[in-house]
Amino acid sequence: MAREEPDVEALNEEISSDLVFNDEVKDGGGVQITCFSEVVNDVALHFQILRLPKQIYVWIGCDSAKLGRIYAAAPTRPQKDMISVTSILGGASDNTGAGIARRLVLKTGLNIILACNIPKNSPMLEAEAEKMLVQKLIQLGYARAKAEGSSS
């Protein structure tokens, strides 16, 4: 049985490529939802970002709308550069989602909930997905851009 290729253009039209919903509440509260899709090496990656007052929920899907494993990551007190990550759903933690969640906390300074449906044995796909996600977070103003001359 031949596998049907996803029609990313039609999907992008459905979610308006870069659809953003704002439900702003006074004093900085509220929810902002951003959805977008990209194709990397003939693989469709789908993203959904929910910006909540003190955390970000991110879903990364690969060729399907499955939820995948869910991770929670947060800065550990008293040192803000130490990050705690745990697997909430999906069994034992693997490096795919846990690493992305850890690095997102370092980039944003916020608590992160990450649902990740990227195959375990696809490090290049994982790297591209994280790169696209960080670019979008910087564009939306949720993450800090890497300072020039910084080595991290």
Helices and strands as residue ranges (DSSP letters): H 8-14, E 19-24, G 26-28, E 30-40, E 43-52, E 55-62, E 69-75, E 83-89, H 95-108, E 111-117, H 123-140
